[in-house]
Amino acid sequence: MYSFNLVDEKWIPCIMLDGTRDEKGIKEVILEASDIKEIFDNSPLVTVTLHRLLLAILHRGFERGYGPVNAVEWNAIWRSGHFNQETIVKYLDKYHHRFDLFDDSYPFYQCASLASTNATVKSEPISIGNLLHDSAIYLNKATLFDHGIESTLQSFSPAEASRFLVAFQSYAIAGFSSLSKPRLKGEESAKASPLVKVKGVVCLAQGSNVFETLMLNLVVYNPQDGEPFHSEKDDKPAWENDDETYPEECTPKGYFHLLTWQSRCIKYLPEQDGAGKILIRNVLIRKGNQLPDEYTLYGKEPMLAFRKRLKPGEGLDPWPPVTFRENRALWRDSLSLFQTVAEKNARPKTFDWINDLVENNFLPASAIYNTAVLGLISDQAIISLWRHERLPLPLRYLQDENLINKLKEALELAEDVGKLLGSGFIEIEITDKKGKRKTKRVPSPLRILASELLLKDQNGKTDPEAAKTLAESLSPARPYWAALGIAFNRFMIDMAADKGPDGKTYGEKTLPEWAKEIRKAACAAFEETARSLDRIGRTLKAVSRAEIEFNNRLNKVLKPYLNEAKEGGEK
């Protein structure tokens, strides 16, 4: 009765080369990929999972059922500027009915048996809002994004519902609130999907159009060499499985299984409105594939970067992925994305693959692409935020250790100045009476300001906790980091081109310019904080003392770089 086939129907949100927006079906996106600037949804979770879905299809669209197996094969496609229409169409035709959202036997990413009259368990329908990560219904409580209630009759078109479905399977939160009743023994709760379990930041290399983007992320798939990781013979995407998803604990059979992981057994219950249009209000959801607690994505998931825990606690993953932090922009941790250090951190395998292409002269080392970093922050089944940030990806950062070291130096310089605007203590070097250099821990200029603003006790001291709380509330670090974040992307691109005549050194011009940006951002942040305070005598005195300390410390940190700028071209 109902039909909505994702191969042909328009449901994937696209931004065209001319800036206009459109929706396209799977076949259209793949075959016209060079004419589309990017696939973009307001939800970063949808954006991530649409790319992962398309990558699985592209891999399976090779004659052998997987590929590319090496850089040479990849390069042949890259140089052609388009995907092989014959093999892609042949594959999509073969599994055409498996991409129908309402197919009677194999509804896409769903379990037909949930709605069967012969089903062993009669599941109770629940609102489709349970699939929306930005809906209050999803967690049965208000969120940052939406303040709807369970009784709200939400309805969505098949195109919208398709996007929700793809994102939900990869980003299902642990718990029971989004499961249909009755909840049987062993199904009282469900585990988080792999990408939520590890809370990792997904790194998606982006080119000038969707063809380049998909190609840059189309890592080698070669079972004989165990790439991108070991795959079993029956590794295949979800829509090729004849058996439905079961509520069982299992590990990925390979890359295709991981890309199309089915965290839940789901069945949409379509209706028609008064105009005859299909809509979905209700859905059945039960527990699906569950990842074992001890399973790690390190060495497997190509889109994540990882850091090694020095002393992992019992039951903790020794190699957790890089994650978003609520009050810290990801560019400050960009070293972990672009560099691999043995027994310390590992960049995404996607970037290793791109570097292999550079070393094989299939991509120029001077090329500059972008990195979309996407994901969410959750804690105990509560989503606090999601993000979609962008960083430049000059390919030199993937292979030039000297350049990476300069990036590290630039980031450390920004962090050193950032500490001056923090609420705690900083370490400074002093010379004792014997002429020896020592490290001393002293209050930051902001901590000094807070202490001077507070009333002192009879001994002339202030409460340290009160000083810390006040310093945190003043928070000049936030505008400081925000201003530097704007400047960082341009700096990163410029430094990759700022190569010395010896061919090894970087940053002669750009590091001093970066130091100027740091000074500008730090001074503006401090001054903004000072202006926000009352203009009374005691306050002015406190600001004056803190400002003197701030300027002294700032000059000592930046002096080596600002002197270089003066000597290099400001005479």
C-alpha positions in Angstrom: 0.0 0.0 0.0 2.8 2.4 0.9 6.1 3.0 -0.8 9.0 5.4 -0.4 12.2 4.1 -2.0 15.4 5.8 -0.9 17.1 5.1 -4.2 14.8 7.2 -6.2 12.8 9.5 -3.8 14.2 12.9 -2.7 15.3 12.8 0.9 19.1 13.5 1.2 19.6 17.3 1.9 22.2 18.8 -0.5 23.8 22.1 -1.0 24.5 22.6 -4.7 27.6 24.3 -6.2 25.6 27.5 -6.7 24.6 27.6 -3.1 21.0 26.5 -3.6 19.5 23.7 -1.5 17.8 20.6 -2.8 16.9 17.0 -1.8 18.0 14.0 -3.8 17.7 10.3 -3.8 20.7 7.9 -3.4 21.2 7.2 -7.1 21.0 10.9 -8.0 23.5 11.9 -5.3 26.1 9.3 -6.3 25.8 9.8 -10.1 25.7 13.6 -9.8 28.2 13.9 -6.9 30.5 16.3 -8.8 27.6 18.8 -9.2 26.8 18.9 -5.4 28.9 21.0 -3.1 28.0 19.1 0.1 25.5 16.9 1.9 24.4 18.9 4.9 21.7 18.6 7.5 21.0 20.8 10.5 21.7 17.7 12.6 25.3 16.8 12.5 24.3 13.2 13.4 22.2 13.0 10.2 25.1 14.5 8.2 27.6 11.9 9.5 25.3 8.9 9.0 24.3 9.9 5.4 27.9 9.9 4.4 28.5 6.5 6.1 25.5 5.0 4.3 26.7 6.3 0.9 30.2 5.0 1.5 28.9 1.5 2.2 26.9 1.6 -1.1 30.0 2.8 -3.0 32.2 0.0 -1.6 29.6 -2.6 -2.5 29.1 -1.0 -6.0 32.5 -2.5 -7.2 32.2 -5.6 -9.4 33.8 -7.8 -6.7 31.5 -6.4 -4.0 34.1 -4.3 -2.3 36.9 -1.8 -3.0 39.1 0.0 -3.7 41.7 -2.6 -2.9 44.7 -0.2 -3.4 45.7 3.3 -4.2 46.0 2.7 -7.9 42.4 1.5 -8.2 41.3 4.5 -6.1 43.3 6.9 -8.3 41.6 5.6 -11.5 38.2 6.7 -10.1 39.6 10.0 -8.8 41.0 10.9 -12.2 37.7 10.1 -13.9 35.8 12.6 -11.8 32.8 10.4 -11.4 31.7 7.0 -10.0 31.1 4.1 -12.4 27.5 4.5 -13.4 27.1 0.9 -14.7 28.2 -0.9 -11.6 26.4 1.5 -9.2 23.1 1.3 -11.1 23.5 -2.5 -11.3 24.0 -2.7 -7.5 21.1 -0.4 -6.7 18.8 -2.3 -9.0 19.7 -5.6 -7.4 18.7 -4.4 -3.9 16.2 -1.8 -5.0 13.3 -3.2 -2.9 15.6 -3.4 0.2 15.8 0.4 0.1 12.0 0.9 0.3 11.0 2.4 3.7 7.7 0.5 3.7 8.6 -2.8 2.0 6.4 -5.6 3.3 9.3 -8.0 3.9 12.5 -5.9 4.1 11.7 -2.3 5.1 14.9 -0.3 5.0 16.8 -0.3 8.3 13.7 -1.9 10.0 12.2 -5.1 11.2 9.0 -6.1 9.4 8.1 -8.8 12.0 7.5 -6.2 14.7 4.2 -5.2 13.0 3.3 -8.7 11.9 -0.1 -10.1 13.2 1.9 -13.3 14.0 4.5 -11.4 16.1 5.3 -13.3 19.3 5.3 -10.0 21.2 2.7 -7.3 20.5 4.7 -4.1 20.9 2.9 -0.9 21.7 3.4 2.0 19.3 5.2 5.1 20.6 5.7 8.5 19.1 8.2 9.0 16.3 9.6 11.7 18.5 11.5 9.0 20.2 13.8 8.9 17.2 14.6 12.6 17.2 17.8 13.5 19.1 16.7 17.1 19.3 13.2 16.3 20.7 12.2 16.3 24.4 10.2 13.1 23.7 13.4 11.2 22.9 14.5 11.3 26.5 11.1 11.9 28.1 12.4 15.2 29.4 13.1 18.7 28.2 16.4 19.2 26.4 18.5 22.1 25.2 16.8 21.8 21.8 13.1 21.2 22.3 10.5 21.5 25.0 7.8 19.2 23.5 5.8 16.7 25.5 4.9 13.1 24.8 1.3 13.9 24.1 2.2 16.2 21.2 1.1 14.5 18.0 4.2 14.8 15.9 4.1 13.6 12.3 6.7 13.6 9.6 7.1 13.0 5.9 8.8 9.8 4.7 11.9 11.9 3.7 12.2 13.3 7.2 11.6 10.0 8.8 14.3 8.4 6.6 16.9 10.8 7.9 15.8 10.3 11.5 16.0 6.5 11.0 19.5 6.5 9.6 20.8 8.8 12.3 19.1 6.9 15.1 20.6 3.5 14.3 24.1 5.0 14.6 23.4 7.3 17.5 20.9 5.5 19.8 21.4 6.5 23.4 21.6 3.8 26.1 18.5 3.2 28.3 14.9 2.2 28.1 13.0 5.5 27.5 12.8 5.1 23.7 11.8 1.4 23.7 8.2 0.1 23.1 6.4 -1.8 25.8 6.2 -4.5 27.0 9.8 -4.7 27.9 10.7 -8.4 28.1 13.2 -10.0 30.4 16.7 -9.1 28.9 15.2 -6.2 27.0 14.5 -3.9 29.9 17.2 -1.6 28.6 19.4 -1.2 25.5 23.0 -0.3 25.0 24.2 2.8 23.1 25.2 2.4 19.5 29.0 2.3 18.8 29.4 6.0 18.0 27.5 7.0 21.1 29.1 4.4 23.3 32.6 5.9 22.7 31.3 9.5 22.2 33.9 10.0 19.6 34.3 12.9 17.2 33.8 11.8 13.7 36.3 13.3 11.2 35.0 13.6 7.7 37.5 14.8 5.1 35.8 17.2 2.7 36.6 18.2 -0.9 35.2 20.9 -3.2 32.2 18.7 -4.0 30.5 15.5 -2.9 32.4 13.3 -5.3 35.7 14.5 -3.8 34.4 14.2 -0.2 33.2 10.6 -0.7 36.4 9.6 -2.5 38.6 11.1 0.3 36.7 8.9 2.8 36.6 5.8 0.6 39.4 4.1 2.4 40.9 0.9 1.0 38.9 -2.2 1.6 41.0 -5.3 1.1 40.1 -8.5 3.0 43.4 -10.1 2.0 45.3 -7.4 3.8 42.8 -6.9 6.7 42.0 -3.3 5.6 40.6 -1.2 7.0 40.4 -3.9 9.7 39.7 -7.7 9.7 36.4 -8.5 8.0 34.6 -11.9 8.0 33.4 -13.3 4.7 29.8 -12.5 5.5 30.5 -8.8 6.2 27.8 -6.8 4.4 25.6 -3.8 4.9 22.3 -4.2 6.8 20.0 -4.1 3.7 21.7 -7.2 2.3 20.9 -9.3 5.3 18.0 -11.8 4.8 17.7 -12.2 8.6 16.2 -9.4 10.7 18.1 -7.7 13.4 17.9 -9.5 16.7 18.3 -8.2 20.3 21.7 -9.8 20.8 25.2 -9.0 21.8 27.6 -9.2 18.8 30.7 -7.6 17.4 31.0 -6.1 13.9 31.7 -8.6 11.2 33.6 -6.0 9.3 33.6 -2.4 8.0 30.2 -2.7 6.2 28.5 -4.1 9.3 30.0 -1.3 11.4 29.0 1.4 8.9 25.3 0.3 8.9 25.1 -1.0 12.5 21.5 -1.7 13.6 21.3 -0.6 17.3 17.5 -1.1 17.4 14.7 -3.2 15.9 12.4 -0.5 14.4 9.2 -0.5 12.4 7.5 2.6 11.1 3.7 2.7 11.1 2.7 4.8 8.1 -0.6 6.6 7.6 -2.3 8.9 5.1 -3.5 12.4 5.8 -6.6 13.9 4.4 -4.8 14.8 1.1 -3.6 11.3 0.6 0.0 12.1 1.6 2.0 9.5 3.6 3.0 10.5 7.1 4.5 8.8 10.1 3.3 9.5 13.7 4.1 6.2 15.4 6.8 3.6 15.5 7.7 0.3 17.2 11.2 0.1 18.8 12.8 -2.8 20.5 16.4 -3.7 21.4 18.8 -4.5 18.5 22.4 -5.4 18.1 24.4 -4.6 21.2 28.2 -4.0 21.3 30.0 -5.9 24.1 31.3 -3.7 26.8 34.9 -4.7 26.3 34.9 -4.1 22.5 37.1 -1.2 21.4 36.8 0.7 18.1 40.6 1.5 18.2 42.3 0.1 15.2 38.9 -0.4 13.5 36.8 2.7 13.0 38.5 4.8 10.3 36.7 8.1 11.1 37.8 8.5 14.8 41.0 9.7 16.4 42.2 7.9 19.6 44.2 8.8 22.7 45.8 6.2 24.9 45.0 6.3 28.6 48.1 6.2 30.7 46.4 4.4 33.6 43.1 3.0 32.4 40.7 2.1 35.3 39.0 -1.3 35.5 36.6 -1.7 32.6 37.7 1.4 30.8 38.8 1.4 27.2 42.6 1.8 27.1 42.3 3.6 23.7 39.2 6.0 23.9 38.5 8.2 21.0 39.0 12.0 20.9 35.7 13.6 22.1 34.1 17.0 22.2 34.4 18.9 25.5 31.7 21.2 26.4 33.7 24.3 27.1 36.6 23.6 24.7 36.7 24.0 20.9 38.2 21.1 19.1 40.8 23.1 17.2 42.7 23.3 20.5 43.2 19.5 20.3 43.9 19.4 16.6 47.2 17.7 17.0 45.4 14.5 18.0 43.5 14.7 14.7 46.5 15.2 12.4 49.3 13.3 14.1 50.0 9.7 15.2 52.4 9.2 18.1 53.3 5.6 19.1 51.6 4.5 22.3 50.1 8.0 22.8 47.6 8.9 20.1 46.4 7.8 16.7 44.8 10.0 14.0 41.9 8.7 12.0 42.7 5.9 9.6 41.0 8.0 6.9 43.9 10.5 7.2 46.5 7.7 7.1 44.8 6.7 3.8 44.9 10.2 2.4 48.6 10.4 3.4 49.2 7.2 1.5 47.7 8.8 -1.6 50.0 11.8 -1.2 53.0 9.5 -0.9 51.9 7.7 -4.1 51.7 11.0 -5.9 48.0 10.7 -6.4 47.3 13.8 -4.4 49.6 16.8 -4.2 51.1 17.5 -0.8 50.2 21.2 -1.3 46.5 20.4 -1.6 44.2 21.9 1.0 40.9 20.3 1.9 38.7 20.6 5.0 37.8 18.4 7.9 34.2 18.4 9.3 34.3 17.2 12.9 30.9 16.1 14.1 29.4 14.4 17.1 27.6 14.7 20.4 28.3 14.9 24.1 26.1 12.7 26.3 26.2 11.5 29.9 23.9 8.8 31.4 21.4 8.9 28.5 21.3 12.7 28.5 22.5 14.6 25.4 24.0 17.9 26.5 25.0 19.1 23.0 26.0 18.2 19.5 28.4 20.0 17.3 29.6 20.4 13.7 32.9 22.2 13.5 35.2 22.7 10.5 39.0 22.7 10.4 41.2 23.2 7.4 43.1 20.1 6.2 46.3 21.1 4.4 47.8 17.8 3.5 51.3 18.8 4.6 50.2 18.4 8.2 49.7 14.7 7.6 53.3 14.0 6.6 55.6 16.8 7.7 56.8 16.4 11.3 58.5 19.8 11.3 55.2 21.4 10.4 53.3 19.5 13.1 55.9 20.5 15.7 55.3 24.2 14.8 51.6 23.6 15.1 52.2 22.2 18.5 54.3 25.2 19.5 51.5 27.6 18.3 48.9 25.7 20.3 51.0 25.6 23.4 51.6 29.4 23.1 47.9 30.0 23.0 47.4 27.7 26.0 50.1 29.5 28.0 48.4 32.8 27.5 45.0 31.3 28.2 46.1 30.3 31.7 46.6 34.0 32.5 42.9 34.4 32.0 42.0 31.3 34.0 40.7 31.2 37.6 43.5 29.1 39.1 47.2 29.3 39.5 50.0 29.5 37.0 53.7 28.4 37.1 56.4 30.9 36.6 60.2 30.6 36.6 62.1 32.6 39.2 65.8 32.9 40.2 66.5 32.2 43.9 69.2 33.9 45.9 71.8 31.3 44.8 71.1 32.0 41.1 69.2 28.8 40.5 66.1 28.7 38.2 63.0 27.4 39.9 59.4 27.0 39.2 56.9 28.8 41.4 53.1 28.5 41.6 51.4 31.9 41.8 47.8 33.1 41.3 46.8 34.0 37.8 46.1 37.7 37.1 42.4 36.9 37.0 42.6 35.2 40.4 44.4 38.2 41.7 41.6 40.4 40.4 39.0 38.3 42.1 40.8 38.2 45.4 41.2 42.0 45.4 37.5 42.5 44.7 36.4 40.5 47.7 36.3 41.8 51.2 39.2 40.6 53.3 39.0 39.0 56.8 40.7 40.5 59.9 44.0 38.9 58.8 43.9 40.6 55.4 43.0 37.4 53.5 40.2 36.4 51.3 38.3 33.1 51.1 40.2 31.1 48.3 37.0 29.2 47.3 35.1 32.5 47.0 38.0 34.0 44.9 37.9 31.0 42.6 34.1 31.2 42.2 34.3 34.9 41.4 37.2 34.4 39.0 35.2 31.7 37.1 32.2 33.9 36.9 34.2 36.7 35.3 35.3 34.3 32.6 37.5 36.3 30.2 38.8 33.0 28.8 35.6 32.5 26.8 35.9 35.5 24.5 39.6 34.9 24.3 39.2 31.4 22.9 36.3 32.4 20.7 38.4 35.2 19.1 41.4 32.8 18.5 39.2 30.2 17.0 38.2 32.6 14.3 41.9 33.3 13.5 43.1 29.7 13.8 41.9 28.3 10.5 43.5 31.1 8.5 46.7 30.7 10.5 46.9 27.0 10.0 46.6 27.3 6.2 49.1 30.2 6.1 51.7 28.3 8.2 51.6 25.3 5.9 52.7 27.6 3.1 55.3 29.5 5.3 58.2 27.2 4.5 61.7 28.4 4.9 64.4 28.3 2.1 65.9 25.2 3.7 62.6 23.3 3.0 62.4 22.2 6.6 61.5 25.1 8.8 58.0 26.7 9.1 56.4 29.7 10.7 59.0 32.4 10.3 56.3 34.9 9.4 53.2 33.2 10.6 54.2 32.4 14.2 54.8 36.1 15.0 51.5 37.0 13.4 49.9 34.3 15.5 51.5 35.8 18.6 49.9 39.2 17.7 46.5 37.6 17.4 47.0 36.0 20.8 48.0 39.3 22.3 45.0 41.1 20.7 42.5 38.5 21.8 43.9 38.3 25.4 44.0 42.1 25.9 40.5 42.5 24.5 39.2 39.7 26.8 40.8 41.2 29.9 39.7 44.7 29.0 36.1 43.6 28.4 36.1 41.9 31.9 37.5 45.1 33.5 34.8 47.3 31.8 32.1 45.1 33.2 33.0 45.9 36.8 31.7 48.8 38.8 33.8 52.0 38.5 34.5 52.6 42.2 37.7 53.2 44.0 38.3 49.7 45.3 37.4 48.1 42.0 39.7 50.4 40.1 42.6 49.5 42.4 41.9 45.8 42.0 41.8 46.1 38.2 45.0 48.2 38.2 47.0 45.6 40.2 45.7 42.7 38.1 46.3 44.5 34.9 49.9 45.2 35.7 50.4 41.5 36.5 48.6 40.5 33.4 50.7 42.7 31.1 53.9 41.6 32.7 53.1 37.9 32.3 51.8 38.4 28.8 54.9 40.2 27.7 57.2 37.5 29.1 55.2 34.7 27.3 55.0 36.5 23.9 58.3 38.4 23.9 60.4 35.9 21.9 57.8 35.9 19.1 57.0 39.6 19.0 60.8 40.3 18.9 61.1 38.1 15.9 58.3 40.0 14.2 60.0 43.3 14.9 63.4 42.1 13.7 61.9 40.4 10.7 60.0 43.2 9.1 58.9 46.0 11.4 62.1 48.1 11.6 
